[in-house]
Amino acid sequence: MIVPLRDEFLLISGTRSFLLVARAGSLFALRIEAPDMEYSQTVEPGDLIAVSAPEGGSHEPAFMLAEFVRTYRMPLIVLPKDHPGSKRFSYLVSVGPLITTSCSIRRGTHPEQHLVCSSDELAGITLKAHSEGIEVLDLPESATHRYVNYRILTG
């Protein structure tokens, strides 16, 4: 399924979790801070920014995280696999032209941006950047999707 997308967000919801997706909108360098080094990844205007909330919760932090990356170029943090703080990440971000959701990875420990931790109900979804927006593959039958507009007010 091709979902046209410009400046708005696509919200994919399960019964207890959600995934928020936006297009990057411009060319920039994404910094990924890992325990052993800093990675730099080129983000193209059509690339996707996905924020996963495996336990659900408020949508507002997900919008803010997407905008922190898209507008303010905030780096992403990756923890070591045995770090106790990984359990506390309730919202996870992935950026790239292709992103797949998985419930079998540990939160916040993967610098590879083609993968984002999700709940089991939204696992296996593949998001692909498309000239018209987003191609969504393997969307579970129980999941819903809708467009959402959100703007952070600036001073």
Secondary structure as GFF3:
##gff-version 3
##sequence-region A 1 155
A	DSSP	beta_strand	2	4	.	.	.	ID=ss1
A	DSSP	beta_strand	9	13	.	.	.	ID=ss2
A	DSSP	beta_strand	18	23	.	.	.	ID=ss3
A	DSSP	beta_strand	28	33	.	.	.	ID=ss4
A	DSSP	beta_strand	38	43	.	.	.	ID=ss5
A	DSSP	beta_strand	48	53	.	.	.	ID=ss6
A	DSSP	alpha_helix	60	70	.	.	.	ID=ss7
A	DSSP	beta_strand	76	77	.	.	.	ID=ss8
A	DSSP	three_ten_helix	84	88	.	.	.	ID=ss9
A	DSSP	beta_strand	92	96	.	.	.	ID=ss10
A	DSSP	beta_strand	98	102	.	.	.	ID=ss11
A	DSSP	beta_strand	115	117	.	.	.	ID=ss12
A	DSSP	three_ten_helix	120	122	.	.	.	ID=ss13
A	DSSP	beta_strand	126	130	.	.	.	ID=ss14
A	DSSP	beta_strand	133	137	.	.	.	ID=ss15
A	DSSP	beta_strand	144	148	.	.	.	ID=ss16
###
